[in-house]
């Protein structure tokens, strides 16, 4: 089987992508330092795929460690790079932490890949690269406006580094600009597992529904949207995971080097925070206690994307609904609560 290294493979999107890689016939290898993930994610993956997954514990900023992984795991054919800090609000408060980790680890990875002649890379980018867009839906040709947060800027910088690297060498790379992943594997064995208080809406909502959180604060009710709350494109994490598999497949089949492209990965439509809450209440049967608060630093008012390019070139499109994603996320949270 073709070996694919997955950095941050024990994380939320990474763990689901490991499952989809196995389902597609690849041999994934996890690299993770567990700074923002837990071993139970790896155990959950192994339960789903019914096989052991190779795991190397270490930080992608560590050149010696990363190079040792490539030496030990001979014939790695591609890399999916998830390893990064991802909390928008925290990045505003701790920008240097985000630049050191997100940008630094990418540079280290690219150097190690070059040293070991590994030429295929899928980069976990973000719709935050578009900043506060002037027109919706955003396409891959939409202007890259100033980022609203250091986190978003690390993704812009990362894309630029990768693009420049493909020009000067043998790298073939794809940046996936995805929107807001939610949900969990339908088995309930893996899902979003934030450490501490969740920064994202859906895990906070599911934790509140099982009694772990007392109240949900909706950050801002005065945005220029139909109900005053922010609008996002919420995509089921399984659909998102499959886009990484299609991207790796595309790169491996491409004979020419010096290739780089970007793709929006989402549903192509937006839902407001209030809409998500009301759909969750419907699928879970739980009434949520929420109130409105001040706007949060770094938040974009509304964003959703045109995803036609991914369908045309990668042969990928989202299949699962908001209700399905929230139902799967709720099942995951209930399983977690049973095991506490």
Buried (B, 14 or more C-beta within 10 A) or exposed (E): EBBBBBBBBBBBBBBBBBBBBBEBEBBBBBBBBBEBBBEBBBBBBBEBBEEEBBBBEBBBBBBEBBBBBBEEBEEBBBBBBBBBBBBBBBBBEBBEEBBBBBBBBBBBBBBBBBEBEBBBBBBBBBBBBBBEBEEBBBBBEBEEBEBBBBBBBBBBBBBEBBBEBBEEBBBBBBBBBBBBBBBBBBBBBBBBBBEEEBBBBBBBBBBBBBEBBEEBEBBBBEBEBEEBBBBBBBBBBBBBBBBBBBBBBBBBEEEEEBBBBBBBBBBBBBBBBBBBBEBBBEBBEBEBEBEBEEEBEBBBBBBBBBBBBBEEBBEBBBEBBBEBBBBBBBBBBBBBBEEE
